[in-house]
Amino acid sequence: MKDFRFERVALLLKRYFYENMNREVMFWCIITLLFTILDHRNFVILVMFASGIIAAVRLNKELLSTSSGMHYLMIPATHLEKLITGIVLNTVYHFCMILVSYTIGNLLISVVYHFILKMEIPVNWDLFQVTTPENINGVLEMTLQNVFWSLSGMFAVSQALFMLGSLYFRHNAIPKTIFSLVAIGIVLFNLQIFLFKTLWDVKYISNAILPAFVMFSESNIPPFIEKTILIGTYLMLPFLWVVSYFRLSEKQI
C-alpha cells in the first residue's frame, strides 16, 4: 500500500487545472461580472449553490469518461489522495473562488461609483452576516449574526449530496437527485408522524406540527438525542465524501 503524499495530490490538481484552465478562467470572469452587476446577498448565495451543484455534477461526469478522466483516475495515487483531490475541487476550490469573485465584484462597484460616477456608496460585505430579531429586556432589537460556518457547511453538504447523485444517476442527475431528496424527506416525515401518533396520540397530520416544534426546541431535547443529532450531522459530510469516491471507483472498474 502506498504512503500518503501531498506531492501526488498536487500533481492531480495541477493536471486538472492544466486541462481545464481556459474554461475555469472564463467561468470565473463571468461570475465576477455577475457579482459586479448584482451583489445582493441572496443572489450571491443562489449563484454559489447553483454553480457549485453544476460543477460537482460536471466534474464527476467527466471522470466517468476515459478521455477526460485520465488525469484523475489513471494517475497512480492512493484512494485517500484521490478523495482529497475531489474534495478540494468540488468544495474548497469552488467556495474560495466564489469569495474571490464576490470580493472583486464589490471592489469594481466601489471603483466605478467613486472614480467614474463620482458617487459614494457603501460597499456590500454582508455575505456572512444576517440580521435576527432578539428580545432584550422586553424590547425587540435586530442583531447581526455571523453565519460563515453554517453557510460553508451547508454548501459542503450540498456539494457532497449532488456529487453522490451524479454517480448514481447517469442522465439528468440534478433533477433526479432533487427528486430523491424530496422522496427521502417524505419518508422521514411519515416516520415522524408515526412516532408522533405512538408517543403523543396525534390523529391528524396538521396537528403534528406543534408537537414537532415542542419536541425539537432546545429546552426539550434530551441530552443524548441532542448529542446524537450533533454527531450525526458532523459525520454526514465525510460519509457522503467516502461513499461518493468508492462509488466512482466501482464505476471505474
Secondary structure, 3 states (H helix, E strand, C coil): CCCCCHHHHHHHHHHHHHHHHHHHHHHHHHHHHHHHHCCCHHHHHHHHHHHHHHHHHHHHHHHCCHHHHHHHHCCCCCHHHHHHHHHHHHHHHHHHHHHHHHHHHHHHHHHHHHHHCCCCCCCCCCCCEEEEEEEECCEEEEEEEECHHHHHHHHHHHHHHHHHHHHHCCCCHHHHHHHHHHHHHHHHHHHHHHHHHHHHCCCCHHHHHHHHHHHCCCCCCCHHHHHHHHHHHHHHHHHHHHHHHHHHHHHHC
